[in-house]
Amino acid sequence: MEIRHFLLGLCAFCLFHRRASAESTCNLKAKFNLSGYKDVEKKKVVIGGMFPIHKRIASNDGNTLRLPVSSDCEGFNFRTFRWTQAMLFAINEINKREDLLPNTDLGYVIYDSCFTISKAVEGTLTYLTGQDEAVPNYRCGDGPPLAALVGAGGSDLSIATARILGLYHFPQVSYSSTCSALESKFQFPTFLRTIPNDKHQSTAIAKMVLHFGWTWVGTIAADDDYGKYGIKDFKEQVEEAGVCISFSETLPKVNKDIQRIVQTVVEATAKIIVVFSSDVDLSPLITELLRQNVTNRTWIATEAWVTSALMMQHGVSSLLGGTLGFAVKRASIPGFQRYLLDMDPYTDPLTEEFWETVCLGLPDGLCTGCESVAKLNNTYFDVSQLRITYSVYKAVYAVAHALHNLEHCKEGQGPFNGKDCADITDFEPWQLMYYLKNVRFKVPHTDEEIYFDKGDVEGFYEIINWQFSSNGEISYVIVGHYNGSAAPEDRMNILNDSIVWNSEVLEPPRSVCSENCQPGTRKGIRQGEPVCCFDCIPCADGEISNTSNARECILCGVDDWSNDAHDACVPKIIEFLAFGEPLGITLIVISAFGALVVFIMNVGTPLVKANDALLSFSLLFSLVVTFLCSIFFLGQPQNWSCMTSQVALALGFAFCLSSIMSGITVNTITRTITELPALLLVGAFYKDIFSFLYTQGIACGVWLIMLPPHSIKNTSAKNIKIILECDEGSVVFICCIFSYDILLALLAFIFAFIARKLEDNFSEGKCITFGMLVFFIVWISFVPAYLSTRGKFMVAVQIFAILASSFGLLTCIFLPKCYILLVKPECNTEEMMRPHAKTRDGTATGTSASLATAATEVNATISSMAIDD
């Protein structure tokens, strides 16, 4: 908008002065200092051109005492000078053709932009005005019409010229301005180009970075629209894909901050550096990097410098060897090399300056102009990499074909004002713009088809690898291509095996902030650092990650657990106390041994008969039950086994304890009242037992009906195991049932303790008292042991408690009897077993009949009754 207002103001100023009196004159405010080529005499149409033949403008002295004159240019550029010659060659070739503009000779006006916006604007205004002293908004003189401008070099220059040319709908065809901002037809309605849009190149570089797995890259961009837009598009795409930018630097237009940028490159851990810059802007940085011997970096080049000779400095192979870059299409132009060699050194000032610059590179710095330029090793004569040169060639031919179509328009079939045609000797720029937008032709010698899609051509690039020979000579080896018009999966093709990387290794370099997290770990983001910088944190127990660089660990299912590597979920170990385990076998043997001991005891001896046979047999039977019920705790828990084990244990102990308590009670009574019938005593004994068992049985029945025990999978007790165990169903019920057993145990202990002083040679009460003490000790110890164990060992502790208490009762009650039976058989007589009482004088007499005697009488009575019948 500022340029538009500026130009309109100047137009109004000039118009005012032209309408003034004859004495009034236009005052020249400044004088442009432009160099270039011009040939408009006797030409029907003139094509404009603009090339950065010099690298920069010279500094002026700032003198304000004279008419301002634009600065001179300095730093002759052989490469861009060849571009200029390509335009001259193409126009000369077209003028000789009979099939293209046969009746029209093309002229040209070419200016040097000096790689500077101000010079590009000067050249544009001068070209539009038609004279050296530019008058904005006016075309002075009656020369041939202007067709289009081919130029103006870099993107910054084209943006400046395109804004001016767009005001007049004047066509502009660029050969090297790739900035994506120029695709806007709202801002640049008449801009076209024969070089791909940078949006393709940014995408191509992003795909390359992802292709090689680089997640940590540095970027350097020129301080212009080309660098800023290119890097911006690249960053957006790679960051979306998870790539992080290690550093991002901007190359200054003057050689300041170069040291700081070099220091950044040296200190950065990124091994991949993407550079969006022209060769002119990048060259000072390369020089300084070489001076500081910076190596071990892989550079990604854009089309602006990938084949530029400015980079070819002494020792550059150590720095730029292995560089990968994208280059536009290359072509051979027949006759062009001969055209370059046949140049007359005295035809114009620019050619003279070219020769002077060439001569400075000779050993003595002198030459006559008659030397054979073919022998000079100079970028200007290098036609092996005609890429931008080829783009210039295509731009000129695009304008020529548009003019050809305009000239050969058939009257009545034209596109203007209904069906009018334009006159090639007097046409408006916007009329040629119509034909340029719709031009379609094949380039001579290559047969490449050119057409514009919204001002752009297809995005095709060759992927170049810098490979140096042993003597330092570079080869630009094509290792792939990128086609932006192809399907997304087919756009890039890279021959990995053909690439030679920095230091001549064959493996791609790694450029990551943090190494990949292996399966079994997850990423832990470091605070304040990019997401590519992370720590690898092992997954917690029960969690896994089965991919690299997992962001989160996955929780295993309820029945699964993580393996040792935490990269897969495996089924949890099923744990229960099995019959076949050593521990299970041991418990079975002990249980069987306990029952066997009970059954092999000598039950027909006087000792057993004398010491309460009913009590002994009841105890022995109940102990068999408790020994055998422990077996139900073994094996995989099932619903039936859970119910059977708990109920059998409860009833077995109730039977055992009620037998002890009932036996002591009846025995006490018989020692007090000797005349009681035997049947009455036996009935009382079993009545007591069954009454106690009946109560326990009712409680167990209610428990089994309402909330029975059942098998469950316990996944919370141990992380890596599933414990198969029995759930009691109801804590209240099991507490009530076993509290009843505890009550019986307490009563049995009290009764035994009271009866321990009964007069007998062999006191049953004392043995039972000790047995109950063992019983209590075992089950009191059981509680903390049971609560401190998990899994199958809980079952083992419970079985050990059952067996230990059962063996305790068995041992304390029956071991003395076994001692008499096995060690003192001479004492196992009726006389020794008969009870005695102490008289007041100390003599012992019988006091009462034992329960065994009563049992004998019962048997005798039953036998006599059978005889009578």
LINDA-V35222 format. One record per backbone hydrogen bond with DSSP energy under -0.5 kcal/mol. CO is the residue of the C=O (numbers start at 1). NH is the residue of the N-H. If there is no record, write none. Layout:
co,nh
CO,NH
CO,NH
This chain:
co,nh
1,5
2,6
3,7
4,8
5,9
6,10
7,11
8,12
9,13
10,14
11,15
12,16
13,17
14,18
15,19
17,20
21,24
26,28
27,29
31,70
32,34
35,112
37,110
39,108
40,43
44,145
45,107
46,147
47,109
48,150
49,111
51,53
51,113
51,114
53,77
56,74
68,31
72,58
74,55
74,56
75,55
76,78
77,81
78,82
79,83
80,84
81,85
82,86
83,87
84,88
85,89
86,90
87,91
88,92
89,93
90,94
91,95
92,96
93,97
94,97
101,104
104,106
105,44
105,45
107,47
108,39
109,49
110,37
111,51
111,113
113,116
116,120
117,121
118,122
119,123
120,124
121,125
122,126
123,127
124,128
125,129
126,130
126,131
129,140
132,134
134,136
135,138
138,140
145,46
148,48
148,150
149,151
149,173
150,50
152,154
154,158
155,159
156,160
157,161
158,162
159,163
160,164
161,165
162,166
163,167
164,167
164,168
165,168
165,170
166,169
169,171
171,149
172,174
172,192
173,151
174,194
176,178
178,198
179,182
180,183
181,184
183,185
184,188
188,191
190,172
192,174
197,200
197,201
198,202
199,203
200,204
201,205
202,206
203,207
204,208
205,209
206,210
207,211
208,212
209,214
210,213
213,215
215,244
216,272
217,246
217,247
218,274
219,249
220,276
221,251
222,224
224,228
225,229
226,230
227,231
228,232
229,233
230,234
231,235
232,236
233,237
234,238
235,239
236,240
237,241
238,243
239,242
244,217
244,246
247,219
249,221
251,223
254,256
257,261
258,262
259,263
260,264
261,265
262,266
263,267
264,268
271,298
272,218
273,300
274,220
274,276
275,277
275,302
276,222
278,282
279,283
280,284
282,285
282,286
283,287
284,288
285,289
286,290
287,291
288,292
289,294
290,293
297,299
298,273
299,301
299,324
300,275
301,326
302,305
302,306
304,279
305,308
308,311
309,312
311,313
313,316
315,318
316,319
316,320
317,321
320,323
323,466
324,301
325,464
327,462
332,334
333,336
335,339
336,340
337,341
338,342
340,343
343,345
344,347
348,352
349,353
350,354
351,355
352,356
353,357
354,358
355,359
356,360
357,361
358,361
359,362
371,373
372,375
373,376
376,378
378,381
379,382
381,383
383,386
385,387
386,331
387,391
388,392
389,393
390,394
391,395
392,396
393,397
394,398
395,399
396,400
397,401
398,402
399,403
400,404
401,405
402,406
403,407
404,408
406,409
410,413
416,420
417,419
419,412
419,414
420,416
422,424
423,426
426,423
428,431
428,432
429,433
430,434
431,435
432,436
433,437
434,438
436,439
439,452
441,450
443,446
443,447
448,443
450,441
452,454
453,456
455,193
456,453
458,460
459,484
461,482
462,327
462,464
463,479
463,480
464,325
465,467
465,477
466,322
467,475
469,472
473,469
475,467
475,477
477,465
477,479
479,495
480,463
481,493
482,461
482,484
483,486
487,490
487,491
488,491
491,483
493,481
494,496
495,498
496,499
499,501
501,504
502,505
505,501
511,215
511,216
516,518
517,549
518,521
520,539
522,537
523,525
524,535
526,529
530,533
532,514
532,534
533,526
535,524
535,537
536,538
537,522
540,543
542,556
544,554
545,520
547,550
550,523
554,544
557,560
559,572
561,570
563,566
566,545
568,563
570,561
573,575
573,722
575,724
576,578
577,635
578,581
581,585
582,586
583,587
584,588
585,589
586,590
587,591
588,592
589,593
590,594
591,595
592,596
593,597
594,598
595,599
596,600
597,601
598,601
601,603
602,605
605,609
606,610
607,611
609,613
610,612
610,852
612,616
613,617
614,618
615,619
616,620
617,621
618,622
619,623
620,624
621,625
622,626
623,627
624,628
625,629
626,630
627,630
628,631
628,632
629,632
630,633
631,634
638,642
639,643
640,644
641,645
642,646
643,647
644,648
645,649
646,650
647,651
648,652
649,653
650,654
651,655
652,656
653,657
654,658
655,659
656,660
657,661
658,662
659,663
660,664
661,665
662,666
663,667
664,668
665,669
666,670
667,671
668,672
669,672
669,673
670,849
672,674
673,676
677,681
678,682
679,683
680,684
681,685
682,686
683,687
684,688
685,689
686,690
687,691
688,692
689,693
690,694
691,695
692,696
693,697
694,698
695,699
696,700
697,701
698,702
699,703
700,704
701,705
702,706
703,707
710,727
712,714
712,725
713,715
714,723
718,721
720,573
721,723
722,575
722,724
723,714
723,725
725,712
726,728
727,710
728,730
730,734
731,735
732,736
733,737
734,738
735,739
736,740
737,741
738,742
739,743
740,744
741,745
742,746
743,747
744,748
745,749
746,750
747,751
748,752
749,753
750,754
751,755
753,756
754,757
755,758
758,760
762,764
763,767
764,768
765,769
766,770
767,771
768,772
769,773
770,774
771,775
772,776
773,777
774,778
775,779
776,780
777,781
778,782
779,783
780,784
781,785
782,786
783,787
784,788
786,789
790,793
791,794
791,795
792,796
793,797
794,798
795,799
796,800
797,801
798,802
799,803
800,804
801,805
802,806
803,807
804,808
805,809
806,810
807,811
808,812
809,813
810,814
811,815
814,818
815,819
816,820
817,821
818,822
819,823
819,824
824,827
825,828
827,829
829,833
830,834
837,845
839,842
843,839
845,837
850,854
851,855
852,856
853,857
854,858
855,859
856,860
857,861
858,862
859,863
860,864
861,865
862,866
863,867
864,868
865,869
